[in-house]
């Protein structure tokens, strides 16, 4: 994702008493959205991503909404990417005033509790296509093997091999700090030792409990659990940040986490580095 269209017009708050249809009408009126694009399209409850646009179009949209009494922003791609890639935490402990632990890459890490601004929790659904191939089991029958080699079905005829779809869930929790850094607890790699006796079965439950722990110790931080309600434009699938592994990192969550952190900072009046 790059180029002039890499700006993200965001509705944070509609003008008082306005419906979302009225907001869309305003965006058409000021030239931020074409009448054709607005036809048959509706905005989601704010904060919401109106769409990708140029910097100039975004400025028209923001000015129009603010002038009417609402709130909006339009960050560019460079702002959303921010201060580099996600730093994945291998493990951490809570010590007086700090989260202290180790990164998967980069050694030790210490995060001041007062520097944690935004916590973003999300579950990423993954689809694995498990190819199936036919093989002989030496009895005159055909056997269907998965890619791991386990026999799943015996056939008496030349039935075609099929593929199997497996849906998985990867639990994520991003930690955004005052200096703009983004740390992540990735359920595929994180051991939850910090939970002690609170550790349960399943990544989703354990990540929820880890979020509750961080909410308790990082008293000034804002928490977000709304990733499941985010409907990303198709272009977000091409969102990339430094160090991102395409097979292991979800572009939708990577974008959402940074974008929604910017929304909360905007509303709170926080700026990176302060």
N, C-alpha and C positions, 0 to 999 in steps of 0.2 A: 504494500500500500504506500503510495507516494504521489507527489505531484500537487497541483493546485487544489484538487478536490479534498485533500487530506486535512480538513477542518471539520469539527463535530458540533453542529448547532444543537444546543441543549436547553430545553425548557426546565427551569428549576421551580418556578412558581407562576401560575397564571395570574393575570390581573384580578383584583378582588371582584367576585361575583360573576366572572366570565366562565363560560363553558369551554371545553376543549375545541368545540366546533368554531366558536368565536375566535379563539387563538389561531386556529388554522386560517380562518378568514383574514385575520390581521397579517399573518405571514405572507399570504397571497397579495394582499394590498400593498405591502411595503416592498414586494419583489423578492422575498427570501425563498418562497416556494411558488412554482408555476401553478396556474389554475389547473392545468392538465394533470400534474403530479398530485395535486390535492384532491382530485376527483376520486371518490370511492376510498379515500384513505382517512384514517382517524389517528389521533394522538393517544398515547397511553397516559395514564395518570403520572404527573410529574413527581420526581424528576424523570425526564425521559429524553432519549436521543431523538431529535427531530429528523436528522439525517446528515449525510456528508455533503460538504459544500466548499466553495472557495472562501478565502478570508473575507473578501468584500461582501459576498452574499451573507455570510455569517454576521458581519457587522450590521447589515441592514436589519436582520432578524432580531439581534440582541437589542439594538437601539429601539426598534418598534415595540418590543415587549416591555422593556424598561420604561419607555415613555408612557405606556398605557398603565403602568403601575405594577407590572410583574417583575420577574427576575429571570435572567438567562445568561448563558456564557457560550463561547465558541472557541475552545482551545484547538490549537494545531497539533499535528502528529508529534512534533518534537516535544511539545509540552506534555503530552500523554505518555510518551516513552520515558520522559523524565531523566532520572539519574542512573541510567544503565539497566542492566538485567536484574532478574529476580535472584536473590541470594537464598538458596535453600538450606534450611537448618536441619542438621542431623539429630541433635538433641539439645535440650536446654534445662536449666534449673532456675528457680526463682530465688534470688538472694536479695538482701536488703538494698532496695533502690534499683535493682538491675535484673534483667534476664541474661543469664550467662550460659553459653553453650559452645557448640562447634558447628561450623558450616560443612556441607558436603565438599565444597571447594573453597579454600581460602582460610582454613584454620579456625582459630577461636573467634568468638563474637561476644560482645557485651553491649546490651541495649538498655539505656536508662529508661525506667518505667515512665518517667515524665515526658519522655520524647516520643512515646507511642501515641499517634494521633488517630489513626483509623484501622479498624480490624474488619477484614472482608472475608466472609465465610461462603463457600460454594461447593456444590457437588457436581462434578463433571461426569456426564454419562459417556461411556465409550462403547463402540461396537466393534467386535472382533469377528472377522470372517475366518472360520476354521475350515480349511479345505479338506475334502475327503477324497481318498483314492482307493481304488479297488485292488485287492491283493488276494493271493491264494493261501488257503490254510491247509492245503494238501489233502482235501477230502473230496475234491470235485465240486465243491461249493465255492462261490465267490464271497469274499468277506469285505466289508466296508471298514476301512481304518481311518481314524482321524490323523491329523498331522503329527500327533504324539505317538501314534502306532497302536492305540487301543482299539480292539475290535468292538464295533458298535452295532453291527447288524450282519447277519448272514443272508445271502441271497441265493436262490435256486436258478436265477436267470441272469441275463446280462443287463440288469437294471443300471441306469446311469448313476455315476457318483454325484453326490450333492454336497453343498456347502452348508455349514451350520453357523448361525449367528448367535453370538454370546454378548449380552449386554452387561457391562460392568459399571461401577461407580467409583470414581476417584475423589476422595474428600480433600478439599483444599482450604487453607486459612492463610491469608496474606496479612502481614503486619507492616503498616506504613508509618515511617518515623518522620520526625520534624525536619530532618535534612533531605527528605525526598527519597530515601532508600526504601526498597521493598524487599522484605524477607518473607519466606513462605514455609509453612509446614505442609508437606505433601504426604497425604495418607499412604501413598504407595511406598514411601521410604521412611516415614517417621515412626518411631517405636513407642511413643506415649509413656515413656518411663516417668515423666514428670507427674503423671496422674497418680502414681503409687497404687494404693488400694482402690482408687476410683476407676482404675482401668477396667473396661468391660470388653465384651466381644463385639467386633465390628468397627471399622474405621469411622463410619458416619457418627455413631454414638460417641466414640472416643474423641473425635474432632470437635463435636459439640461441647463436650465436657472441657476440652482444652480451651475453647473459646470462653466458656464461663469462667474458667480460672483466670484467663488474661483480662477479662472484663473486671474481675474483682481486684486484681493487682495493678492494673493500668486504669485508675479511676477516671482520668480525664479523656480517655479514648472514646471515639464513636464506633459503634458496631453496625455492620450491615449484613443482613441475611437474605437479600432480595435477588440474588443472582438468578434464581429459578424463574423469576418473572421478567427477566431482561430478554427482549427480542432483538437480537443483533442483526444489523443489515448484512447482506451477503458479503460485502466488501471486508467486513471484520475478519473473515476467514483468512485474509492475507496479512493480518496484523502481525508484526514481528518485533521482538525486542532483542537486544544483544544477549547472546548465549542461549537463546531459546532452542529447545530440541523439538522438532516438529512432531515426532512420534510420541513424546511424553508430556508436552505442554499444550494446553488448549488455548488457541488464540482468543476465543470468546471470553474466557475467564480472565486471561491476561489483560485484555482490553478493559473489560468491565471493572476489574479491581482498580486499575489506575484512573479510569474515568470517574467512577463513583467517589473515589478518594478526593479527586479534584472538586467534585460537587460539594462534598462535606466541608472541605477547606474553604471554598468560596462562601458558603453560608455562614461558617463560623468566623470568617475574617482572618483565617490563618494563611500565612504564606510560607513556602518552603524556606527553611533556614531560620525561621523565627520561632 
